[in-house]
Amino acid sequence: METYGYCKQTIRMLIVGVSVLTVVGILALPAHAKDQSGVWKASELLKMKVQGTDGKSLGSIRDLVIDPAEGDIEYAVLDFGGFAGIGDKYFAVPWDALQLDQSKKKLVLDVSKKDLKQAPGFDKKNWPNLSEQRVIIYEFYGVPLSDDQKSKDDSKPSK
C-alpha cells in the first residue's frame, strides 16, 4: 500500500510540474506573431533608430505621415537633438530617403548630423503644413518628387 501511495504522489507531482512548465512556456511566447511576409508594422518603425551613412546616430522615428488618398507613407518623422526629449527637433524625412540596413534593426539616411542641423525641421508641439513644404523637404534630401506629388502641389490654390 505504501508503494502505491508513493507512486500516486509522484505521478501527481509530475502532472503539476508539467502543467507549470506548460503555462510558463505559453507565457514566455511573444504576445503577437511576427509577420513573415516582409511587410513592416508601424509599431516596428516607431522609435526605430536612424543613422547617417557615416554610422553616427541621427535619432529615431517618432511618427509616420500617411497620404490618406493613396495610403502611402509620405514622411517618417525623425526626432533629433536635445536631451531626454528637451530641446529636440522633428524632421519630416521623405519615406523614399530612408533605407533599411542589413540587420533590419535601424534605418539609414544619407545625411550627416551636421547636414541634418540645416534641414527644414519643426517643433514637436507646432507641426507645419507639410504639403506646403514638400518641394523644400524633398530637395533637401535629394528625393525627386513623383508626378503624383507634383500634381498635388499644382492643384493647390496659391495664396
Contact map, one row per residue, 1 for C-alpha under 8 A:
111110000000000000000000000000000000000000000000000000000000000000000000000000000000000000000000000000000000000000000000000000000000000000000000000000000000000
111111000000000000000000000000000000000000000000000000000000000000000000000000000000000000000000000000000000000000000000000000000000000000000000000000000000000
111111100000000000000000000000000000000000000000000000000000000000000000000000000000000000000000000000000000000000000000000000000000000000000000000000000000000
111111110000000000000000000000000000000000000000000000000000000000000000000000000000000000000000000000000000000000000000000000000000000000000000000000000000000
111111111000000000000000000000000000000000000000000000000000000000000000000000000000000000000000000000000000000000000000000000000000000000000000000000000000000
011111111100000000000000000000000000000000000000000000000000000000000000000000000000000000000000000000000000000000000000000000000000000000000000000000000000000
001111111110000000000000000000000000000000000000000000000000000000000000000000000000000000000000000000000000000000000000000000000000000000000000000000000000000
000111111111000000000000000000000000000000000000000000000000000000000000000000000000000000000000000000000000000000000000000000000000000000000000000000000000000
000011111111100000000000000000000000000000000000000000000000000000000000000000000000000000000000000000000000000000000000000000000000000000000000000000000000000
000001111111110000000000000000000000000000000000000000000000000000000000000000000000000000000000000000000000000000000000000000000000000000000000000000000000000
000000111111111000000000000000000000000000000000000000000000000000000000000000000000000000000000000000000000000000000000000000000000000000000000000000000000000
000000011111111100000000000000000000000000000000000000000000000000000000000000000000000000000000000000000000000000000000000000000000000000000000000000000000000
000000001111111110000000000000000000000000000000000000000000000000000000000000000000000000000000000000000000000000000000000000000000000000000000000000000000000
000000000111111111000000000000000000000000000000000000000000000000000000000000000000000000000000000000000000000000000000000000000000000000000000000000000000000
000000000011111111100000000000000000000000000000000000000000000000000000000000000000000000000000000000000000000000000000000000000000000000000000000000000000000
000000000001111111110000000000000000000000000000000000000000000000000000000000000000000000000000000000000000000000000000000000000000000000000000000000000000000
000000000000111111111000000000000000000000000000000000000000000000000000000000000000000000000000000000000000000000000000000000000000000000000000000000000000000
000000000000011111111100000000000000000000000000000000000000000000000000000000000000000000000000000000000000000000000000000000000000000000000000000000000000000
000000000000001111111110000000000000000000000000000000000000000000000000000000000000000000000000000000000000000000000000000000000000000000000000000000000000000
000000000000000111111111000000000000000000000000000000000000000000000000000000000000000000000000000000000000000000000000000000000000000000000000000000000000000
000000000000000011111111100000000000000000000000000000000000000000000000000000000000000000000000000000000000000000000000000000000000000000000000000000000000000
000000000000000001111111110000000000000000000000000000000000000000000000000000000000000000000000000000000000000000000000000000000000000000000000000000000000000
000000000000000000111111111000000000000000000000000000000000000000000000000000000000000000000000000000000000000000000000000000000000000000000000000000000000000
000000000000000000011111111100000000000000000000000000000000000000000000000000000000000000000000000000000000000000000000000000000000000000000000000000000000000
000000000000000000001111111110000000000000000000000000000000000000000000000000000000000000000000000000000000000000000000000000000000000000000000000000000000000
000000000000000000000111111110000000000000000000000000000000000000000000000000000000000000000000000000000000000000000000000000000000000000000000000000000000000
000000000000000000000011111111000000000000000000000000000000000000000000000000000000000000000000000000000000000000000000000000000000000000000000000000000000000
000000000000000000000001111111000000000000000000000000000000000000000000000000000000000000000000000000000000000000000000000000000000000000000000000000000000000
000000000000000000000000111111100000000000000000000000000000000000000000000000000000000000000000000000000000000000000000000000000000000000000000000000000000000
000000000000000000000000001111111000000000000000000000000000000000000000000000000000000000000000000000000000000000000000000000000000000000000000000000000000000
000000000000000000000000000011111000000000000000000000000000000000000000000000000000000000000000000000000000000000000000000000000000000000000000000000000000000
000000000000000000000000000001111100000000000000000000000000000000000000000000000000000000000000000000000000000000000000000000000000000000000000000000000000000
000000000000000000000000000001111110000000000000000000000000000000000000000000000000000000000000000000000000000000000000000000000000000000000000000000000000000
000000000000000000000000000000011111000000000000000000000000000000000000000000000000000000000000000000000000000000000000000000000000000000000000000000000000000
000000000000000000000000000000001111111100000000000000000000000000000000000000000000000000000000000000000000000000000000000000000000000000000000000000000000000
000000000000000000000000000000000111111000000000000000000000000000000000000000000000000000000000000000000000000000000000000000000000000000000000000000000000000
000000000000000000000000000000000011111000000000000000000000000000000000000000000000000000000000000000000000000000000000000000000000000000000000000000000000000
000000000000000000000000000000000011111100000000000000000000000000000000000000000000000000000000000000000000000000000000000000000000000000000000000000000000000
000000000000000000000000000000000011111110000000000000000000000000000000000000000000000000000000000000000000000000000000000000000000000000000000000000000000000
000000000000000000000000000000000010011111011000000000000000000000000000000000000000000000000000000000000000000000000000000000000000000000000000000000000000000
000000000000000000000000000000000000001111111000000000000000000000000000000000000000000000000000000000000000000000000000000000000000000000000000000000000000000
000000000000000000000000000000000000000111111100000000000000000100000000000000000000000000000000000000000000000000000000000000000000000000000000000000000000000
000000000000000000000000000000000000000011111100000000000000000000000000000000000000000000000000000000000000000000000000000000000000000000000000000000000000000
000000000000000000000000000000000000000111111111000000000000000000000000000000000000000000000000000000000000000000000000000000000000000000000000000000000000000
000000000000000000000000000000000000000111111111000000000000100000000000000000000000000000000000000000000000000000000000000000000000000000000000000000000000000
000000000000000000000000000000000000000001111111000000000001111100000000000000000000000000000000000000000000000000000000000000000000000000000000000000000000000
000000000000000000000000000000000000000000011111100000000001110000000000000000000000000000000000000000000000000000000000000000000000000000000000000000000000000
000000000000000000000000000000000000000000011111110000000001100000000000000000000000000000000000000000001110000000000000000000000000000000000000000000000000000
000000000000000000000000000000000000000000000011111000001111100000000000000000000000000000000000000000001110000000000000000000000000000000000000000000000000000
000000000000000000000000000000000000000000000001111100001111100000000000000001000000000000000000000000000111100000000000000000000000000000000000000000000000000
000000000000000000000000000000000000000000000000111111111110000000000000000000000000000000000000000000000111100000000000000000000000000000000000000000000000000
000000000000000000000000000000000000000000000000011111111100000000000000000000000000000000000000000000000001111110000000000000000000000000000000000000000000000
000000000000000000000000000000000000000000000000001111110000000000000000000000000000000000000000000000000001111100000000000000000000000000000000000000000000000
000000000000000000000000000000000000000000000000001111110000000000000000000000000000000000000000000000000000000100000000000000000000000000000000000000000000000
000000000000000000000000000000000000000000000000001111111000000000000000000000000000000000000000000000000000000000000000000000000000000000000000000000000000000
000000000000000000000000000000000000000000000000001111111100000000000000000000000000000000000000000000000000000110000000000000000000000000000000000000000000000
000000000000000000000000000000000000000000000000111100111110000000000000000000000000000000000000000000000000000010000000000000000000000000000000000000000000000
000000000000000000000000000000000000000000000000111100011111000000000000000000011000000000000000000000000000000110000000000000000000000000000000000000000000000
000000000000000000000000000000000000000000000000111000001111100000000000000001111000000000000000000000000000000000000000000000000000000000000000000000000000000
000000000000000000000000000000000000000000000111110000000111110000000000000001110000000000000000000000000000000000000000000000000000000000000000000000000000000
000000000000000000000000000000000000000000001111110000000011111100000000000111100000000000000000000000000000000000000000000000000000000000000000000000000000000
000000000000000000000000000000000000000000000110000000000001111100000000000111100000000000000000000000000000000000000000000000000000000000000000000000000000000
000000000000000000000000000000000000000000000100000000000000111110000000000111000000000000000000000000000000000000000000000000000000000000000000000000000000000
000000000000000000000000000000000000000001000100000000000000111111000000111110000000000000000000000000000000000000000000000000000000000000000000000000000000000
000000000000000000000000000000000000000000000000000000000000001111100000111110000000000000000000000000000000000000000000000000000000000000000000000000000000000
000000000000000000000000000000000000000000000000000000000000000111110011111000000000000000000000000000000000000000000000000000000000000000000000000000000000000
000000000000000000000000000000000000000000000000000000000000000011111111110000000000000000000000000000000000000000000000000000000000000000000000000000000000000
000000000000000000000000000000000000000000000000000000000000000001111111000000000000000000000000000000000000000000000000000000000000000000000000000000000000000
000000000000000000000000000000000000000000000000000000000000000000111110000000000000000000000000000000000000000000000000000000000000000000000000000000000000000
000000000000000000000000000000000000000000000000000000000000000000111111000000000000000000000000000000000000000000000000000000000000000000000000000000000000000
000000000000000000000000000000000000000000000000000000000000000001111111100000000000000000000000000000000000000000000000000000000000000000000000000000000000000
000000000000000000000000000000000000000000000000000000000000000001110111110000000000000000000000000000000000000000000000000000000000000000000000000000000000000
000000000000000000000000000000000000000000000000000000000000000111100011111100000000000000000010000000000000000000000000000000000000000000000000000000000000000
000000000000000000000000000000000000000000000000000000000000000111100001111100000000000000000110000000000000000000000000000000000000000000000000000000000000000
000000000000000000000000000000000000000000000000000000000000000111000000111110000000000000011110000000000000000000000000000000000000000000000000000000000000000
000000000000000000000000000000000000000000000000000000000000111110000000111111000000000000011110000000000000000000000000000000000000000000000000000000000000000
000000000000000000000000000000000000000000000000000000000000111110000000001111100000000001111000000000000000000000000000000000000000000000000000000000000000000
000000000000000000000000000000000000000000000000010000000011111000000000000111110000000001111000000000000000000000000000000000000000000000000000000000000000000
000000000000000000000000000000000000000000000000000000000011110000000000000011111000000111100000000000000000000000000000000000000000000000000000000000000000000
000000000000000000000000000000000000000000000000000000000111000000000000000001111100000111100000000000000000000000000000000000000000000000000000000000000000000
000000000000000000000000000000000000000000000000000000000110000000000000000000111110001110000000000000000000000000000000000000000000000000000000000000000000000
000000000000000000000000000000000000000000000000000000000000000000000000000000011111111110000000000000000000000000000000000000000000000000000000000000000000000
000000000000000000000000000000000000000000000000000000000000000000000000000000001111111100000000000000000000000000000000000000000000000000000000000000000000000
000000000000000000000000000000000000000000000000000000000000000000000000000000000111110000000000000000000000000000000000000000000000000000000000000000000000000
000000000000000000000000000000000000000000000000000000000000000000000000000000000111111100000000000000000000000000000000000000000000000000000000000000000000000
000000000000000000000000000000000000000000000000000000000000000000000000000000000111111100000000000000000000000000000000000000000000000000000000000000000000000
000000000000000000000000000000000000000000000000000000000000000000000000000000001110111110000000000000000000000000000000000000000000000000000000000000000000000
000000000000000000000000000000000000000000000000000000000000000000000000000000111110111111000000000000000000000000000000001100000000000000000000000000000000000
000000000000000000000000000000000000000000000000000000000000000000000000000000111100001111100000000000000000000000000000111100000000000000000000000000000000000
000000000000000000000000000000000000000000000000000000000000000000000000000011110000000111110000000000000000000000000000111100000000000000000000000000000000000
000000000000000000000000000000000000000000000000000000000000000000000000000011110000000011111000000000000000000000000011110000000000000000000000000000000000000
000000000000000000000000000000000000000000000000000000000000000000000000001111000000000001111100000000000000000000000001100000000100000010000000000000000000000
000000000000000000000000000000000000000000000000000000000000000000000000001111000000000000111110110000000000000000000000000000000000000011001000000000000000000
000000000000000000000000000000000000000000000000000000000000000000000000011100000000000000011111110000000000000000000000000000000000000011001010000000000000000
000000000000000000000000000000000000000000000000000000000000000000000000111100000000000000001111110000000000000000000000000000000000000000000000000000000000000
000000000000000000000000000000000000000000000000000000000000000000000000000000000000000000000111111000000000000000000000000000000000000000000010000000000000000
000000000000000000000000000000000000000000000000000000000000000000000000000000000000000000001111111000000000110000000000000000000000000000001110000000000000000
000000000000000000000000000000000000000000000000000000000000000000000000000000000000000000001111111100000011110000000000000000000000000000000000000000000000000
000000000000000000000000000000000000000000000000000000000000000000000000000000000000000000000001111110000011100000000000000000000000000000000000000000000000000
000000000000000000000000000000000000000000000000000000000000000000000000000000000000000000000000011111011111000000000000000000000000000000000000000000000000000
000000000000000000000000000000000000000000000000000000000000000000000000000000000000000000000000001111111111000000000000000000000000000000000000000000000000000
000000000000000000000000000000000000000000000000000000000000000000000000000000000000000000000000000111110000000000000000000000000000000000000000000000000000000
000000000000000000000000000000000000000000000000000000000000000000000000000000000000000000000000000011111100000000000000000000000000000000000000000000000000000
000000000000000000000000000000000000000000000000000000000000000000000000000000000000000000000000000111111110000000000000000000000000000000000000000000000000000
000000000000000000000000000000000000000000000001100000000000000000000000000000000000000000000000000110111110000000000000000000000000000000000000000000000000000
000000000000000000000000000000000000000000000001111000000000000000000000000000000000000000000000000110111111000000000000000000000000000000000000000000000000000
000000000000000000000000000000000000000000000001111000000000000000000000000000000000000000000000011110011111100000000000000000000000000000000000000000000000000
000000000000000000000000000000000000000000000000011110000000000000000000000000000000000000000000011110000111110000000000000000000000000000000000000000000000000
000000000000000000000000000000000000000000000000011110000000000000000000000000000000000000000000111000000011111000000000000000000000000000000000000000000000000
000000000000000000000000000000000000000000000000000110000000000000000000000000000000000000000000110000000001111100000000000000000000000000001000000000000000000
000000000000000000000000000000000000000000000000000110000000000000000000000000000000000000000000000000000000111110110000000000000000000000001000000000000000000
000000000000000000000000000000000000000000000000000111010100000000000000000000000000000000000000000000000000011111110000000000000000000000000000000000000000000
000000000000000000000000000000000000000000000000000100011100000000000000000000000000000000000000000000000000001111111000000000000000000000000000000000000000000
000000000000000000000000000000000000000000000000000000000000000000000000000000000000000000000000000000000000000111111100000000000000000000000000000000000000000
000000000000000000000000000000000000000000000000000000000000000000000000000000000000000000000000000000000000001111111110000000000000000000000000000000000000000
000000000000000000000000000000000000000000000000000000000000000000000000000000000000000000000000000000000000001111111110000000000000000000000000000000000000000
000000000000000000000000000000000000000000000000000000000000000000000000000000000000000000000000000000000000000011111110000000000000000000000000000000000000000
000000000000000000000000000000000000000000000000000000000000000000000000000000000000000000000000000000000000000001111111000000000000000000000000000000000000000
000000000000000000000000000000000000000000000000000000000000000000000000000000000000000000100000000000000000000000111111100000000000000010010000000000000000000
000000000000000000000000000000000000000000000000000000000000000000000000000000000000000000110000000000000000000000000111110000000000000110010000000000000000000
000000000000000000000000000000000000000000000000000000000000000000000000000000000000000011110000000000000000000000000011111000000000000000000000000000000000000
000000000000000000000000000000000000000000000000000000000000000000000000000000000000000011100000000000000000000000000001111101110000000000000000000000000000000
000000000000000000000000000000000000000000000000000000000000000000000000000000000000000111000000000000000000000000000000111111100000000000000000000000000000000
000000000000000000000000000000000000000000000000000000000000000000000000000000000000000111000000000000000000000000000000011111100000000000000000000000000000000
000000000000000000000000000000000000000000000000000000000000000000000000000000000000000000000000000000000000000000000000001111100000000000000000000000000000000
000000000000000000000000000000000000000000000000000000000000000000000000000000000000000000000000000000000000000000000000011111110000000000000000000000000000000
000000000000000000000000000000000000000000000000000000000000000000000000000000000000000000000000000000000000000000000000011111111100000000000000000000000000000
000000000000000000000000000000000000000000000000000000000000000000000000000000000000000000000000000000000000000000000000010001111100000000000000000000000000000
000000000000000000000000000000000000000000000000000000000000000000000000000000000000000000000000000000000000000000000000000000111111100000000000000000000000000
000000000000000000000000000000000000000000000000000000000000000000000000000000000000000000010000000000000000000000000000000000111111110000000000000000000000000
000000000000000000000000000000000000000000000000000000000000000000000000000000000000000000000000000000000000000000000000000000001111110000000000000000001000000
000000000000000000000000000000000000000000000000000000000000000000000000000000000000000000000000000000000000000000000000000000001111111000000000000000001000000
000000000000000000000000000000000000000000000000000000000000000000000000000000000000000000000000000000000000000000000000000000001111111110000000000000000000000
000000000000000000000000000000000000000000000000000000000000000000000000000000000000000000000000000000000000000000000000000000000111111111000000000000000000000
000000000000000000000000000000000000000000000000000000000000000000000000000000000000000000000000000000000000000000000000000000000001111111100000100000000000000
000000000000000000000000000000000000000000000000000000000000000000000000000000000000000000000000000000000000000000000001000000000000111111110000000000000000000
000000000000000000000000000000000000000000000000000000000000000000000000000000000000000000011100000000000000000000000011000000000000111111111000000000000000000
000000000000000000000000000000000000000000000000000000000000000000000000000000000000000000001100000000000000000000000000000000000000011111111111100000000000000
000000000000000000000000000000000000000000000000000000000000000000000000000000000000000000000000000000000000000000000000000000000000001111111111000000000000000
000000000000000000000000000000000000000000000000000000000000000000000000000000000000000000000000000000000000000000000011000000000000000111111110000000000000000
000000000000000000000000000000000000000000000000000000000000000000000000000000000000000000001100100000000000011000000000000000000000000011111110000000000000000
000000000000000000000000000000000000000000000000000000000000000000000000000000000000000000000000100000000000000000000000000000000000000001111111000000000000000
000000000000000000000000000000000000000000000000000000000000000000000000000000000000000000000101100000000000000000000000000000000000000001111111100000000000000
000000000000000000000000000000000000000000000000000000000000000000000000000000000000000000000000000000000000000000000000000000000000000001100111110000000000000
000000000000000000000000000000000000000000000000000000000000000000000000000000000000000000000000000000000000000000000000000000000000001001000011111111000000000
000000000000000000000000000000000000000000000000000000000000000000000000000000000000000000000000000000000000000000000000000000000000000000000001111111000000000
000000000000000000000000000000000000000000000000000000000000000000000000000000000000000000000000000000000000000000000000000000000000000000000000111111100000000
000000000000000000000000000000000000000000000000000000000000000000000000000000000000000000000000000000000000000000000000000000000000000000000000111111110000000
000000000000000000000000000000000000000000000000000000000000000000000000000000000000000000000000000000000000000000000000000000000000000000000000111111111000000
000000000000000000000000000000000000000000000000000000000000000000000000000000000000000000000000000000000000000000000000000000000000000000000000111111111100000
000000000000000000000000000000000000000000000000000000000000000000000000000000000000000000000000000000000000000000000000000000000000000000000000001111111110000
000000000000000000000000000000000000000000000000000000000000000000000000000000000000000000000000000000000000000000000000000000000000000000000000000111111111000
000000000000000000000000000000000000000000000000000000000000000000000000000000000000000000000000000000000000000000000000000000000011000000000000000011111111000
000000000000000000000000000000000000000000000000000000000000000000000000000000000000000000000000000000000000000000000000000000000000000000000000000001111111100
000000000000000000000000000000000000000000000000000000000000000000000000000000000000000000000000000000000000000000000000000000000000000000000000000000111111100
000000000000000000000000000000000000000000000000000000000000000000000000000000000000000000000000000000000000000000000000000000000000000000000000000000011111110
000000000000000000000000000000000000000000000000000000000000000000000000000000000000000000000000000000000000000000000000000000000000000000000000000000000111111
000000000000000000000000000000000000000000000000000000000000000000000000000000000000000000000000000000000000000000000000000000000000000000000000000000000001111
000000000000000000000000000000000000000000000000000000000000000000000000000000000000000000000000000000000000000000000000000000000000000000000000000000000000111
